[in-house]
Amino acid sequence: MISPEEARRALYIDFEGEKDKPPVLLGCANRVGRGADPWAWQAVTSPLFGSLAAADGIELLLLPDAVERILQRAEKRDRLVVAWSEHELDVVTNHCPEHLDRFRARYRNARTFAVHWRNKCHEGHRPATNSLCDYLALIDYEVPDGAGPGRAGETIRVLRTALEKGRGITDLTENQLGRWRGLREHNLHDCAGMRAVCLTAAHEVAVHGSLVSAAS
């Protein structure tokens, strides 16, 4: 369970990477965006992708250092660390085991909470799947074209192949650079959208609980 206050203050994280490989991008959202636009802090977690980080003006951190950054932020203000599945927990287990105990203590699975919310409050209007995109549709969270699911792994493979050949940022094609921009936007909306789902879910679950208590 996640309370409304915990949902408001939590850190919502998402790793982007290829299957069975360390991630190359970490996003983290913990507040509303600037103006009408959502916002997330992002860091590149693979030195191979460092030229893309430098070109975009975002941090390049080794994966253990990026996880440590998240943990320090969470511990400093007693926040939860929330992700959509067990994937982020698996990443820390496999690649940063020195952080696992601290990470696990604050970790919450947003998908598990969303299913609980769906069953409590939306039994007659269930998402088609338990994917984040279907829960975003349930709360009418709009994801721009090009930022939707399904291309992250493919995009990273394309970029990795080019970068491993020694290509710098000026050698990448416009298509490759466009794929990178799309990956970052996808990551941003995964983080910000997950936050929006959890805020809605926490509020509705709390209201439902209050109504049940009042009726009994």
C-alpha positions in Angstrom: 0.0 0.0 0.0 1.0 3.6 -0.6 -0.7 6.4 1.3 -1.6 9.7 -0.5 1.3 11.5 1.4 3.8 8.8 0.5 2.7 8.9 -3.1 3.1 12.7 -3.2 6.6 12.6 -1.8 8.0 9.4 -3.4 10.7 9.1 -6.0 9.4 7.4 -9.2 12.2 5.7 -11.1 12.6 3.9 -14.4 15.7 2.3 -16.0 16.0 2.0 -19.8 18.2 -0.8 -21.1 18.4 -4.0 -23.1 17.3 -7.3 -21.7 20.0 -9.0 -19.5 22.3 -6.0 -19.8 22.9 -3.1 -17.4 20.7 -0.1 -18.1 22.0 3.0 -19.9 19.5 5.6 -18.7 17.9 6.3 -15.3 14.9 8.7 -14.9 13.5 9.9 -11.6 10.4 12.0 -11.0 9.2 13.4 -7.7 7.2 16.5 -8.4 4.9 18.0 -11.0 6.6 19.5 -14.0 7.6 23.0 -14.9 4.5 24.8 -16.1 2.3 22.4 -18.1 5.1 20.0 -18.9 6.1 17.0 -16.8 9.7 16.8 -15.6 12.2 14.1 -14.5 15.8 14.1 -13.5 17.8 11.8 -15.8 21.3 10.4 -15.9 23.2 8.2 -18.3 24.6 5.1 -16.6 26.8 3.7 -19.3 30.2 5.4 -20.2 29.6 4.2 -23.8 26.7 6.7 -24.0 28.7 9.5 -22.4 28.8 11.6 -25.6 25.0 11.7 -25.7 24.9 12.7 -22.0 27.4 15.5 -22.7 25.5 16.7 -25.7 22.2 16.9 -23.7 23.8 18.4 -20.6 22.8 15.5 -18.3 24.9 13.7 -15.8 27.0 10.6 -16.6 27.1 8.4 -13.5 28.2 4.8 -13.1 25.2 2.7 -12.3 26.1 2.1 -8.6 26.7 5.9 -8.2 23.3 6.6 -9.8 21.5 4.2 -7.5 23.4 5.7 -4.5 22.2 9.2 -5.6 18.6 7.9 -5.6 19.0 6.3 -2.2 20.6 9.4 -0.7 17.7 11.5 -1.9 15.2 9.0 -0.5 16.9 8.6 2.8 17.4 12.3 3.4 13.7 13.1 3.4 12.3 9.6 4.2 10.8 9.0 0.7 9.7 5.7 -0.9 11.4 4.6 -4.2 8.7 3.5 -6.6 9.0 1.6 -9.9 6.4 -0.1 -12.2 7.6 -3.7 -11.7 10.3 -5.7 -10.1 12.7 -4.8 -12.9 14.4 -2.0 -11.1 14.8 -4.2 -8.0 16.3 -6.9 -10.3 18.8 -4.3 -11.7 20.0 -3.4 -8.2 20.2 -7.1 -7.2 22.2 -8.0 -10.2 24.4 -5.0 -10.8 24.6 -3.1 -7.4 24.2 -5.7 -4.7 26.0 -3.5 -2.3 22.9 -1.2 -2.3 20.3 -3.9 -2.2 19.3 -3.9 1.5 18.9 -0.1 1.5 17.0 -0.1 -1.9 14.7 -2.9 -0.9 13.7 -1.2 2.3 12.3 1.8 0.4 11.1 0.0 -2.8 7.5 -0.2 -3.7 6.0 -1.9 -6.8 3.6 0.6 -8.5 2.0 -2.1 -10.6 1.1 -4.2 -7.6 -0.5 -1.1 -6.0 -2.2 -0.1 -9.3 -3.8 -3.6 -9.5 -5.0 -3.2 -5.9 -6.5 0.1 -6.8 -8.1 -1.3 -9.9 -9.7 -4.1 -8.0 -10.9 -1.8 -5.2 -12.2 1.2 -7.2 -12.4 0.3 -10.9 -13.7 -3.3 -11.1 -16.1 -2.4 -13.9 -13.5 -0.6 -16.0 -10.3 -2.6 -15.9 -7.3 -1.9 -18.2 -6.7 -4.4 -20.9 -3.3 -5.3 -19.4 -1.2 -4.5 -16.4 1.2 -2.4 -18.5 1.8 1.2 -17.5 0.4 2.6 -20.7 -3.0 1.0 -20.1 -3.1 2.6 -16.6 -2.1 5.9 -18.0 -5.1 5.6 -20.4 -7.3 4.9 -17.4 -6.4 8.3 -15.9 -6.4 10.1 -19.3 -2.6 10.8 -19.1 -1.6 11.8 -22.6 1.7 10.4 -23.9 3.0 12.2 -27.0 3.6 10.3 -30.2 7.0 8.8 -30.3 7.2 8.5 -26.5 5.1 5.4 -26.1 6.3 1.9 -25.2 7.9 -0.8 -27.3 11.1 0.8 -28.8 13.5 1.3 -25.9 15.5 -1.9 -26.3 15.6 -1.6 -30.1 16.7 2.1 -29.8 19.5 1.2 -27.3 20.7 -1.6 -29.6 20.9 0.7 -32.6 22.8 3.3 -30.6 25.1 0.8 -28.9 26.1 -0.6 -32.3 27.0 2.8 -33.6 28.9 3.9 -30.5 30.8 0.7 -30.3 32.1 1.5 -33.8 33.7 4.6 -32.3 31.2 7.1 -33.7 31.0 10.3 -31.8 27.9 12.5 -31.4 28.6 14.3 -34.7 28.8 10.9 -36.5 25.4 9.8 -35.5 22.6 10.1 -38.0 19.5 12.3 -37.5 17.5 9.1 -37.2 19.8 7.8 -34.4 19.7 11.1 -32.6 15.9 11.2 -33.0 15.7 7.8 -31.4 17.7 9.0 -28.4 15.4 12.0 -28.0 12.4 9.7 -28.2 14.0 7.3 -25.6 14.5 10.2 -23.1 11.0 11.4 -23.7 9.6 7.9 -23.2 11.5 7.6 -19.9 10.3 11.0 -18.7 6.7 10.1 -19.3 7.1 6.6 -17.7 8.4 8.4 -14.5 5.9 11.3 -14.5 3.0 9.1 -15.7 3.7 6.5 -13.0 3.6 9.3 -10.4 0.3 10.5 -11.8 -1.2 7.0 -11.6 0.0 6.5 -8.0 -1.3 9.8 -6.9 -4.7 9.1 -8.3 -4.7 5.5 -6.9 -3.6 6.5 -3.4 -6.3 9.2 -3.2 -9.1 6.9 -4.5 -8.0 4.0 -2.3 -8.0 6.3 0.8 -11.4 7.7 -0.1 -12.8 4.2 -0.6 -11.4 3.0 2.7 -13.0 6.0 4.5 -16.4 5.3 2.9 -16.2 1.7 3.9 -15.3 2.6 7.4 -18.1 5.2 7.6 -20.7 2.6 6.3 -19.7 -0.1 8.8 
